[in-house]
Amino acid sequence: MPDKHLSSQFDNDLNALCGSLLEMGGLVESQVSMAMKAFAQLDGDLADQVMVREAEVNDFEISIDHACTELIARRQPIAGDLRLVMAVSKAITNLERAGDEADRIARRTKHILEDSASHGINTAEIRVSGQMAVSLLRRSLDCFARLDTVAAADVVNEDKQIDEEFKGFVRKLTSYMSEDPRTISVGLDMLSIAKAVERIGDHSKNIAEFVIYIVKGTDVRHLPHEQLTKEANS
C-alpha cells in the first residue's frame, strides 16, 4: 500500500482506491473459479451464476475509474502516487476483461451442454491451465496489495506455463476434430474456453507488471523476462 503523506485524507483516498481494486479482484477471482468449476462439471446453473456477476464487475470498473479521475483532479498526485493511481486504472480494465473471459467460459459451457459429442474430448489441459489462471490472478492481486515486485516477476514468468498448456490443447483438439468431424462444433467451444483461460493468465500478468511499474517507475510490459526479473529485484 502507499506510503504515508502529510494529508491523512490523501492516505485514506489512496487506501480506499486500492481497497476497491482488491475487492473487485476478489469478485473476478471468484467468477473465474466458478466458471472453471462450471466447465469441469458441466454445471449449467453454476454457469448462470457466473454470467449474472458480470454486471457487478462492470459496475465496479466504472466506479473505480471515476474515483481515479476524481483523485487526480482533487489531489494532483505526482511520482509514485500518480503511478499508483494510473496502475489502478489500468488494472481494473484488466480485471474487467478477465471477468469477460469468465463470462465467455460460462456461455460456452452452456453451449457444450447442448452437444452430445462433448464427452469424446479430453479437457485435462484446460482444467490444469484454468487452475493456473485462478492462482496467477490471486497472486497478482496479492502482489498489488503488498507492492511485492519480486513475487510480481514470478507471476509474469509463470504465465508462460499457461501458454504452453494452451498450445498443447490446440494440438490435441486439432487431432480430435480431424478424426471425428462430429466433434468440430463442441471442439470450437472448447477452443474458445481454452483461449479465454490463456487471456485470463495474460491479464493477471499485466497486473503483476503494473506492480513493478508502481514501485520501480519502469514500464516493463515489453521487456525480456531476464531484464524484467533483474528490474524487479534491483
C-alpha positions, 0 to 999 in steps of 0.5 A, spaced: 500 500 500 502 507 499 506 510 503 504 515 508 503 523 506 502 529 510 494 529 508 491 523 512 485 524 507 490 523 501 492 516 505 485 514 506 483 516 498 489 512 496 487 506 501 480 506 499 482 506 491 486 500 492 481 497 497 476 497 491 481 494 486 482 488 491 475 487 492 473 487 485 479 482 484 476 478 489 469 478 485 473 476 478 477 471 482 471 468 484 467 468 477 473 465 474 473 459 479 466 458 478 466 458 471 472 453 471 468 449 476 462 450 471 466 447 465 469 441 469 462 439 471 458 441 466 454 445 471 449 449 467 446 453 473 453 454 476 454 457 469 448 462 470 451 464 476 457 466 473 454 470 467 449 474 472 456 477 476 458 480 470 454 486 471 457 487 478 464 487 475 462 492 470 459 496 475 465 496 479 470 498 473 466 504 472 466 506 479 473 505 480 475 509 474 471 515 476 474 515 483 481 515 479 479 521 475 476 524 481 483 523 485 487 526 480 483 532 479 482 533 487 489 531 489 494 532 483 498 526 485 505 526 482 511 520 482 509 514 485 502 516 487 500 518 480 503 511 478 499 508 483 493 511 481 494 510 473 496 502 475 489 502 478 486 504 472 489 500 468 488 494 472 481 494 473 480 494 465 484 488 466 480 485 471 474 487 467 476 483 461 478 477 465 471 477 468 469 477 460 473 471 459 469 468 465 463 470 462 465 467 455 467 460 459 460 460 462 456 461 455 460 456 452 459 451 457 452 452 456 453 451 449 457 444 450 451 442 454 447 442 448 452 437 444 452 430 445 459 429 442 462 433 448 464 427 452 469 424 446 474 430 448 479 430 453 479 437 457 485 435 462 489 441 459 484 446 460 482 444 467 490 444 469 491 451 465 484 454 468 487 452 475 493 456 473 489 462 471 485 462 478 492 462 482 496 467 477 490 472 478 490 471 486 497 472 486 497 478 482 492 481 486 496 479 492 502 482 489 498 489 488 496 489 495 503 488 498 507 492 492 511 485 492 515 486 485 519 480 486 513 475 487 510 480 481 516 477 476 514 470 478 507 471 476 509 474 469 514 468 468 509 463 470 504 465 465 508 462 460 506 455 463 499 457 461 501 458 454 504 452 453 498 448 456 494 452 451 498 450 445 498 443 447 490 443 447 490 446 440 494 440 438 490 435 441 483 438 439 486 439 432 487 431 432 480 430 435 476 434 430 480 431 424 478 424 426 471 425 428 468 431 424 462 430 429 466 433 434 468 440 430 462 444 433 463 442 441 471 442 439 470 450 437 467 451 444 472 448 447 477 452 443 474 458 445 474 456 453 481 454 452 483 461 449 479 465 454 483 461 460 490 463 456 487 471 456 485 470 463 493 468 465 495 474 460 491 479 464 493 477 471 500 478 468 499 485 466 497 486 473 503 483 476 507 488 471 503 494 473 506 492 480 513 493 478 511 499 474 508 502 481 514 501 485 520 501 480 517 507 475 519 502 469 514 500 464 516 493 463 510 490 459 515 489 453 521 487 456 525 480 456 523 476 462 531 476 464 531 484 464 524 484 467 526 479 473 533 483 474 528 490 474 524 487 479 529 485 484 534 491 483 
